[in-house]
Amino acid sequence: MLDSFRQGLLASAPILLLISMAGGYWMSRRALRPVDRITATARSISIRNLSERLPVANTGDELQRLAETCNAMLARLESAVNQIKQFTADASHELRGPLSFTRTVAEVALRNPNADPESRQAFEDIVDEAAKAAILLEEMLTLARADAEASAAVREPVDLSAVVAEACSLARPLAEQRNLAFSVSCGAESLVLGDFPSLRRLVWILLDNALKYTEAPGLIEVALSAGVSEAKLLVRDSGIGIAANDLPRIFDRFYRADPSRSQVEGNGLGLAIAKWIAEMHQAQLSVASEEDKGTTFQIVFPLCRA
């Protein structure tokens, strides 16, 4: 009997061990399931969706208190970020009036034939700087509106080839003036759901970036191709390129790359606006670059289905 009992124990030990392991795994997964939900929600929260909150399980334990504390912290962060966004929008809007008045007064003073050369040069400098500041304020206001709420633009089927053709027609004279080769290749009609002026601004920002950072004799290429479910737009230049350390932050606001690129006039908001327009159209904007060899921007749009 003892030998039989011992053999039975030895035979059942692995089975009992497997059952206990399975039961322990099931219990641990069930206990940690709220933690997984909290972790997944926390990872999905960014500055664009600060209104979301972590799920709170009514268990009365430490997890519930942790989730409630995190939600209270998110509420304070959302309030602070909204105040900053509102201040940026209000400041940009209120400064446009005085800036326009200053520029107008300087332009009127330039019409005075009796103005001495030094005063005329000073007024011309005021007009130029006021124009640059007006562009900066307009771009800041655009981004503030983008952060505050979703775009109110009417979205309708738009032919990307027409958008690219119109933007390239504006860029071609500038390229010729700077002795740059300009190549455009558009395929068949590519319909996307979007806003024509916004898409044209997106393409123009990329073309303007290529024009700024490409020296003569350089090359700027624009290629649009369409597949079964998506359209791909490439804007390639043979300019000074972007350092590998700067690529991850190239779409950040007010970020300027190395000093060689900072010699070109700009405020560091153009690519941030381009990124926002691309996201508004569910498109993917990416960049690949190599120093002294050029930069390639790629946008992948989902095609509009009937």
Secondary structure as GFF3:
##gff-version 3
##sequence-region A 1 306
A	DSSP	alpha_helix	2	44	.	.	.	ID=ss1
A	DSSP	three_ten_helix	47	49	.	.	.	ID=ss2
A	DSSP	alpha_helix	62	110	.	.	.	ID=ss3
A	DSSP	alpha_helix	117	148	.	.	.	ID=ss4
A	DSSP	beta_strand	156	159	.	.	.	ID=ss5
A	DSSP	alpha_helix	160	177	.	.	.	ID=ss6
A	DSSP	beta_strand	181	186	.	.	.	ID=ss7
A	DSSP	beta_strand	191	194	.	.	.	ID=ss8
A	DSSP	alpha_helix	196	212	.	.	.	ID=ss9
A	DSSP	beta_strand	219	226	.	.	.	ID=ss10
A	DSSP	beta_strand	230	237	.	.	.	ID=ss11
A	DSSP	three_ten_helix	247	249	.	.	.	ID=ss12
A	DSSP	alpha_helix	259	262	.	.	.	ID=ss13
A	DSSP	alpha_helix	270	280	.	.	.	ID=ss14
A	DSSP	beta_strand	284	290	.	.	.	ID=ss15
A	DSSP	beta_strand	294	302	.	.	.	ID=ss16
###
